[in-house]
């Protein structure tokens, strides 16, 4: 392994970590509760959702890095994927709210782990679909 490969690995890793932090922050702006405060308070439903969301985003970033020719392409694919996941989650949340009378945000904030698992699994499912497409 040469020096340029090592430097590239550091740059890609730091860039990916920064992007994941930004995406998780943006996501937290759209929940009806404060993710970090709920995490600090020990809300396992919020923690479960947060961890699954982070894993989903990391998986998409991993797939985009492995198939991209450049860092910029990988980061753009990850941002577009985040937007797709955001709309997918909002659509399913709306359908669950209307048809199933399930309010995922409210149940997750109350600490109901099933709600957090369901909310997080929406991201994981979307990530698997998006990553499959990215990897072609």
C-alpha atoms as a printed R data frame, in Angstrom:
    type eleno elety resid chain resno       x      y       z
1   ATOM     1    CA   UNK     A     1   0.000  0.000   0.000
2   ATOM     2    CA   UNK     A     2   1.523  3.288  -1.074
3   ATOM     3    CA   UNK     A     3   1.353  6.670   0.648
4   ATOM     4    CA   UNK     A     4  -1.242  8.100  -1.764
5   ATOM     5    CA   UNK     A     5  -3.585  5.195  -1.040
6   ATOM     6    CA   UNK     A     6  -3.229  5.817   2.695
7   ATOM     7    CA   UNK     A     7  -3.922  9.539   2.290
8   ATOM     8    CA   UNK     A     8  -6.914  8.813   0.046
9   ATOM     9    CA   UNK     A     9  -8.286  6.386   2.615
10  ATOM    10    CA   UNK     A    10  -8.077  9.063   5.317
11  ATOM    11    CA   UNK     A    11  -9.723 11.701   3.100
12  ATOM    12    CA   UNK     A    12 -12.558  9.369   2.066
13  ATOM    13    CA   UNK     A    13 -13.127  8.240   5.661
14  ATOM    14    CA   UNK     A    14 -13.171 11.765   7.090
15  ATOM    15    CA   UNK     A    15 -15.400 13.014   4.264
16  ATOM    16    CA   UNK     A    16 -17.798 10.123   4.776
17  ATOM    17    CA   UNK     A    17 -17.920 10.658   8.535
18  ATOM    18    CA   UNK     A    18 -18.606 14.381   8.107
19  ATOM    19    CA   UNK     A    19 -21.346 13.655   5.573
20  ATOM    20    CA   UNK     A    20 -22.957 11.093   7.906
21  ATOM    21    CA   UNK     A    21 -22.936 13.618  10.759
22  ATOM    22    CA   UNK     A    22 -24.522 16.266   8.554
23  ATOM    23    CA   UNK     A    23 -27.176 13.869   7.264
24  ATOM    24    CA   UNK     A    24 -28.046 12.660  10.773
25  ATOM    25    CA   UNK     A    25 -28.284 16.275  11.950
26  ATOM    26    CA   UNK     A    26 -30.584 17.175   9.058
27  ATOM    27    CA   UNK     A    27 -32.699 14.110   9.796
28  ATOM    28    CA   UNK     A    28 -33.018 15.139  13.440
29  ATOM    29    CA   UNK     A    29 -34.488 18.482  12.332
30  ATOM    30    CA   UNK     A    30 -37.493 16.650  10.902
31  ATOM    31    CA   UNK     A    31 -38.407 14.576  13.942
32  ATOM    32    CA   UNK     A    32 -40.936 15.944  16.395
33  ATOM    33    CA   UNK     A    33 -38.529 15.415  19.273
34  ATOM    34    CA   UNK     A    34 -34.892 16.209  20.017
35  ATOM    35    CA   UNK     A    35 -32.921 13.085  19.089
36  ATOM    36    CA   UNK     A    36 -29.898 13.902  21.231
37  ATOM    37    CA   UNK     A    37 -31.947 14.783  24.298
38  ATOM    38    CA   UNK     A    38 -33.911 11.550  23.959
39  ATOM    39    CA   UNK     A    39 -30.676  9.585  23.503
40  ATOM    40    CA   UNK     A    40 -29.211 11.186  26.640
41  ATOM    41    CA   UNK     A    41 -32.396 10.377  28.557
42  ATOM    42    CA   UNK     A    42 -32.017  6.703  27.645
43  ATOM    43    CA   UNK     A    43 -34.950  6.411  25.248
44  ATOM    44    CA   UNK     A    44 -34.193  3.056  23.623
45  ATOM    45    CA   UNK     A    45 -36.815  3.497  20.886
46  ATOM    46    CA   UNK     A    46 -35.154  6.710  19.704
47  ATOM    47    CA   UNK     A    47 -31.737  5.081  20.053
48  ATOM    48    CA   UNK     A    48 -32.871  2.100  17.978
49  ATOM    49    CA   UNK     A    49 -34.253  4.314  15.228
50  ATOM    50    CA   UNK     A    50 -31.139  6.496  15.261
51  ATOM    51    CA   UNK     A    51 -28.755  3.535  15.047
52  ATOM    52    CA   UNK     A    52 -30.707  1.881  12.221
53  ATOM    53    CA   UNK     A    53 -30.844  5.179  10.331
54  ATOM    54    CA   UNK     A    54 -27.083  5.622  10.775
55  ATOM    55    CA   UNK     A    55 -26.402  2.067   9.590
56  ATOM    56    CA   UNK     A    56 -28.634  2.592   6.551
57  ATOM    57    CA   UNK     A    57 -26.819  5.796   5.591
58  ATOM    58    CA   UNK     A    58 -23.426  4.176   6.182
59  ATOM    59    CA   UNK     A    59 -24.373  1.228   3.991
60  ATOM    60    CA   UNK     A    60 -25.410  3.535   1.157
61  ATOM    61    CA   UNK     A    61 -22.186  5.530   1.562
62  ATOM    62    CA   UNK     A    62 -20.192  2.298   1.479
63  ATOM    63    CA   UNK     A    63 -21.928  1.176  -1.718
64  ATOM    64    CA   UNK     A    64 -21.426  4.553  -3.362
65  ATOM    65    CA   UNK     A    65 -17.751  4.655  -2.399
66  ATOM    66    CA   UNK     A    66 -17.127  1.150  -3.736
67  ATOM    67    CA   UNK     A    67 -18.668  1.997  -7.116
68  ATOM    68    CA   UNK     A    68 -17.666  5.651  -7.576
69  ATOM    69    CA   UNK     A    69 -14.638  6.870  -9.418
70  ATOM    70    CA   UNK     A    70 -14.310  9.966  -7.269
71  ATOM    71    CA   UNK     A    71 -15.115 11.295  -3.831
72  ATOM    72    CA   UNK     A    72 -17.500 13.944  -5.133
73  ATOM    73    CA   UNK     A    73 -19.590 11.350  -6.973
74  ATOM    74    CA   UNK     A    74 -19.825  9.153  -3.883
75  ATOM    75    CA   UNK     A    75 -20.909 12.045  -1.682
76  ATOM    76    CA   UNK     A    76 -23.517 13.251  -4.186
77  ATOM    77    CA   UNK     A    77 -24.965  9.741  -4.521
78  ATOM    78    CA   UNK     A    78 -25.184  9.548  -0.721
79  ATOM    79    CA   UNK     A    79 -26.988 12.902  -0.469
80  ATOM    80    CA   UNK     A    80 -29.452 11.966  -3.221
81  ATOM    81    CA   UNK     A    81 -30.017  8.634  -1.479
82  ATOM    82    CA   UNK     A    82 -30.698 10.460   1.790
83  ATOM    83    CA   UNK     A    83 -33.357 12.538   0.058
84  ATOM    84    CA   UNK     A    84 -34.910  9.387  -1.440
85  ATOM    85    CA   UNK     A    85 -34.955  7.706   1.979
86  ATOM    86    CA   UNK     A    86 -36.447 10.824   3.530
87  ATOM    87    CA   UNK     A    87 -39.366 10.828   1.104
88  ATOM    88    CA   UNK     A    88 -39.800  7.061   1.357
89  ATOM    89    CA   UNK     A    89 -40.004  7.290   5.136
90  ATOM    90    CA   UNK     A    90 -42.414 10.247   5.064
91  ATOM    91    CA   UNK     A    91 -44.681  8.445   2.586
92  ATOM    92    CA   UNK     A    92 -44.782  5.234   4.623
93  ATOM    93    CA   UNK     A    93 -45.283  7.218   7.844
94  ATOM    94    CA   UNK     A    94 -48.241  8.989   6.250
95  ATOM    95    CA   UNK     A    95 -49.754  5.704   5.074
96  ATOM    96    CA   UNK     A    96 -49.243  4.063   8.480
97  ATOM    97    CA   UNK     A    97 -50.761  7.067  10.190
98  ATOM    98    CA   UNK     A    98 -53.829  7.142   7.953
99  ATOM    99    CA   UNK     A    99 -54.456  3.436   7.430
100 ATOM   100    CA   UNK     A   100 -52.946  1.876  10.535
101 ATOM   101    CA   UNK     A   101 -53.459  4.707  13.020
102 ATOM   102    CA   UNK     A   102 -49.749  4.448  13.918
103 ATOM   103    CA   UNK     A   103 -47.853  7.639  14.713
104 ATOM   104    CA   UNK     A   104 -44.232  6.481  14.566
105 ATOM   105    CA   UNK     A   105 -42.743  9.727  15.894
106 ATOM   106    CA   UNK     A   106 -45.077  9.841  18.885
107 ATOM   107    CA   UNK     A   107 -44.655  6.149  19.712
108 ATOM   108    CA   UNK     A   108 -40.882  6.398  19.333
109 ATOM   109    CA   UNK     A   109 -40.755  9.466  21.569
110 ATOM   110    CA   UNK     A   110 -42.773  7.572  24.187
111 ATOM   111    CA   UNK     A   111 -40.062  4.925  24.188
112 ATOM   112    CA   UNK     A   112 -42.002  2.156  22.458
113 ATOM   113    CA   UNK     A   113 -39.189  0.113  20.947
114 ATOM   114    CA   UNK     A   114 -41.432 -1.477  18.322
115 ATOM   115    CA   UNK     A   115 -42.137  1.959  16.902
116 ATOM   116    CA   UNK     A   116 -38.430  2.787  16.809
117 ATOM   117    CA   UNK     A   117 -37.646 -0.543  15.155
118 ATOM   118    CA   UNK     A   118 -40.317 -0.030  12.525
119 ATOM   119    CA   UNK     A   119 -39.172  3.533  11.818
120 ATOM   120    CA   UNK     A   120 -35.533  2.456  11.578
121 ATOM   121    CA   UNK     A   121 -36.328 -0.570   9.438
122 ATOM   122    CA   UNK     A   122 -37.868  1.739   6.831
123 ATOM   123    CA   UNK     A   123 -34.399  3.258   6.386
124 ATOM   124    CA   UNK     A   124 -32.641 -0.099   6.277
125 ATOM   125    CA   UNK     A   125 -35.084 -1.429   3.676
126 ATOM   126    CA   UNK     A   126 -34.654  1.683   1.549
127 ATOM   127    CA   UNK     A   127 -30.888  1.499   1.920
128 ATOM   128    CA   UNK     A   128 -30.798 -2.107   0.736
129 ATOM   129    CA   UNK     A   129 -32.846 -1.201  -2.339
130 ATOM   130    CA   UNK     A   130 -30.773  1.887  -3.137
131 ATOM   131    CA   UNK     A   131 -27.445  0.116  -2.555
132 ATOM   132    CA   UNK     A   132 -28.518 -2.755  -4.834
133 ATOM   133    CA   UNK     A   133 -29.192 -0.245  -7.574
134 ATOM   134    CA   UNK     A   134 -25.911  1.595  -6.963
135 ATOM   135    CA   UNK     A   135 -23.908 -1.625  -7.127
136 ATOM   136    CA   UNK     A   136 -25.784 -2.632 -10.274
